[in-house]
Amino acid sequence: TPPPPSPHPLGKLASPSPPIPAPTMQRLQQICGHLTPAPDAKDVKPAAAQRMPMALREIRHKLHLPLYKMHMMRDGLIREMENGLNGVKSSVMMLPSFVMRRSVEGKSGEYYALDLGGTNFRVLKLLLKDSQVVSAQQSKYKIPMEHVVGGNADGLFGFIAKSVKKFIKDTSVSNPPLGFTFSFPMTKKSLNSGILVRWTKSFTTEGVVGEDVCALLAKQFQKEGVNMGVTAVLNDTVGTLVTEYFKDDRAMLGVIIGTGFNVAYWEKVLSSN
């Protein structure tokens, strides 16, 4: 699952983008001014009406990318992806999910899911019958900022465990299938382990980077008496692909465009080291 390409070493954040030069900013403001519609179309003077298509043409010209440059970008991306798959230093992190492409027919029973990707945390319970969702329940919990900024692992994962305990209430659960969507960069050695590479999305919780988030959660589950364990941990990009694949086995790609740009796709196991 390649996160956004970055020339910076793993664990180091990219430096801020350089400021836009003043002449360029001034020209952009002029172009935007030409595109601003008048309150009343009758107030548009002929000269202003002529400037609008000219401004649009200038924007199109500045955004135009020749075909040969597109080919260069494509070839460069493929090369970096192949380097990442082969364990060679690459600007694109190729992180295996250990999610295998298999048949989803005939799946029945209760399934639980946890979703941590921002300052809101969700718990879901799904009832499946013959691979069809019969019922779904979910609750959303606002994560206190003291667990997000400057907090520690016990506080954050303790809050998650308490939220799950509140969600199941007095329901007797005995280690049901549990999926954990953890939408942060992580390296994996198995389906149910994920080591946080670095925090994003304003999280600075201490004691998590370099640790297995499933183990941190298991510790708090045990403390709270929650009889659950993570079956699979994955990020939201892989979750998007799997969700669509569950409905249509022709699904080949999952894409997330948010604070970052991430892609998940099916890769032959022998292609990855």
Disulfide bonds with the S-S distance in Angstrom:
none
